Amino acid sequence: MKIKYTDILLDLDDTLIDTAENTRLTLVELFEDYNFARYFPSFEDFYTIYYASVSQLWELYGLGKISKATLQRERFIAPLSLVEEITEEQALAINDDYTERIMRKGTLIEGAIDLLNYLQERYKLHILSNGFTEMQYIKMESAGLSGYFDKVILSDEVGVNKPHPDLFTHTLKEIGVDKRDVIMIGDNLLTDIGGAYNSGIDQIWFNPGHKPVKDFQPTYVVDKLADIKTIL
């Protein structure tokens, strides 16, 4: 019999919601509305600088090395720091504008709804996300995901981020199951998959970019969400 779990933990960003695409769409809007072409040779130049900066910030946040406030503060200050005409205050206002816009974007990873419909008939589903409280519920609603989950557990509310084992311990207690009855689905090898692995929880690594495995072998690896239906 294929089913051996009772509950599934799902990451939200870039596992179900296509946050990378929603980010890109939002940044295109900002690039045009704030006339960033005055400061950058092209959108791609701006996007490359932004992506490198924000990826590092999220990694540091996941490891608990910077605070939520620092991430939010630096998200646009860092990539715009070379533009003398844009003040720190203006960069913070641009960040607020970005936040309001991206929450309303509803692009999903291909196969997300089909997978959720399949899983919902067989398991209890729960979100486990490092995203921010004031954004995640609105993002889920904008993407049409609000009705699928028994629990939505946000590191922002708990006070500790994936991959820290305390968040996984809290999650198991919150949903009332043993770690043997749970599997984690996520795209981030460090925070989602490594966090679950180190907590004794099985994992499905959604790895569409075919990134190399490091340090350990996930329980399962898929490059399409549809492939998860052959596992669960």
ChimeraX attribute file (.defattr): number of C-alpha atoms within 10 A of each C-alpha:
attribute: neighborCount
match mode: 1-to-1
recipient: residues
	/A:1	4
	/A:2	8
	/A:3	9
	/A:4	12
	/A:5	17
	/A:6	15
	/A:7	25
	/A:8	24
	/A:9	27
	/A:10	23
	/A:11	25
	/A:12	25
	/A:13	21
	/A:14	17
	/A:15	22
	/A:16	25
	/A:17	24
	/A:18	19
	/A:19	21
	/A:20	14
	/A:21	16
	/A:22	20
	/A:23	19
	/A:24	15
	/A:25	16
	/A:26	20
	/A:27	19
	/A:28	16
	/A:29	14
	/A:30	17
	/A:31	19
	/A:32	11
	/A:33	9
	/A:34	10
	/A:35	11
	/A:36	17
	/A:37	13
	/A:38	10
	/A:39	15
	/A:40	15
	/A:41	10
	/A:42	12
	/A:43	15
	/A:44	11
	/A:45	11
	/A:46	19
	/A:47	18
	/A:48	11
	/A:49	13
	/A:50	18
	/A:51	16
	/A:52	11
	/A:53	17
	/A:54	18
	/A:55	12
	/A:56	13
	/A:57	22
	/A:58	20
	/A:59	14
	/A:60	14
	/A:61	20
	/A:62	22
	/A:63	17
	/A:64	16
	/A:65	12
	/A:66	14
	/A:67	15
	/A:68	17
	/A:69	10
	/A:70	12
	/A:71	17
	/A:72	17
	/A:73	17
	/A:74	20
	/A:75	23
	/A:76	22
	/A:77	23
	/A:78	16
	/A:79	19
	/A:80	22
	/A:81	14
	/A:82	10
	/A:83	13
	/A:84	9
	/A:85	10
	/A:86	13
	/A:87	13
	/A:88	17
	/A:89	10
	/A:90	14
	/A:91	20
	/A:92	17
	/A:93	14
	/A:94	17
	/A:95	19
	/A:96	14
	/A:97	13
	/A:98	17
	/A:99	16
	/A:100	14
	/A:101	17
	/A:102	20
	/A:103	22
	/A:104	17
	/A:105	22
	/A:106	19
	/A:107	18
	/A:108	21
	/A:109	18
	/A:110	15
	/A:111	13
	/A:112	18
	/A:113	17
	/A:114	12
	/A:115	16
	/A:116	18
	/A:117	11
	/A:118	15
	/A:119	18
	/A:120	15
	/A:121	9
	/A:122	14
	/A:123	17
	/A:124	18
	/A:125	22
	/A:126	21
	/A:127	20
	/A:128	25
	/A:129	23
	/A:130	26
	/A:131	21
	/A:132	13
	/A:133	14
	/A:134	11
	/A:135	14
	/A:136	18
	/A:137	17
	/A:138	18
	/A:139	22
	/A:140	21
	/A:141	15
	/A:142	17
	/A:143	19
	/A:144	15
	/A:145	20
	/A:146	14
	/A:147	8
	/A:148	17
	/A:149	16
	/A:150	14
	/A:151	15
	/A:152	19
	/A:153	24
	/A:154	23
	/A:155	22
	/A:156	15
	/A:157	12
	/A:158	13
	/A:159	10
	/A:160	20
	/A:161	24
	/A:162	25
	/A:163	24
	/A:164	20
	/A:165	18
	/A:166	16
	/A:167	23
	/A:168	25
	/A:169	14
	/A:170	15
	/A:171	23
	/A:172	18
	/A:173	12
	/A:174	11
	/A:175	17
	/A:176	10
	/A:177	13
	/A:178	14
	/A:179	19
	/A:180	13
	/A:181	14
	/A:182	23
	/A:183	23
	/A:184	23
	/A:185	26
	/A:186	25
	/A:187	24
	/A:188	19
	/A:189	23
	/A:190	17
	/A:191	21
	/A:192	26
	/A:193	30
	/A:194	24
	/A:195	23
	/A:196	30
	/A:197	22
	/A:198	13
	/A:199	17
	/A:200	15
	/A:201	21
	/A:202	22
	/A:203	25
	/A:204	23
	/A:205	26
	/A:206	24
	/A:207	19
	/A:208	13
	/A:209	8
	/A:210	10
	/A:211	9
	/A:212	7
	/A:213	12
	/A:214	10
	/A:215	6
	/A:216	10
	/A:217	13
	/A:218	17
	/A:219	14
	/A:220	14
	/A:221	19
	/A:222	16
	/A:223	15
	/A:224	14
	/A:225	23
	/A:226	15
	/A:227	14
	/A:228	19
	/A:229	13
	/A:230	7
	/A:231	11
	/A:232	16
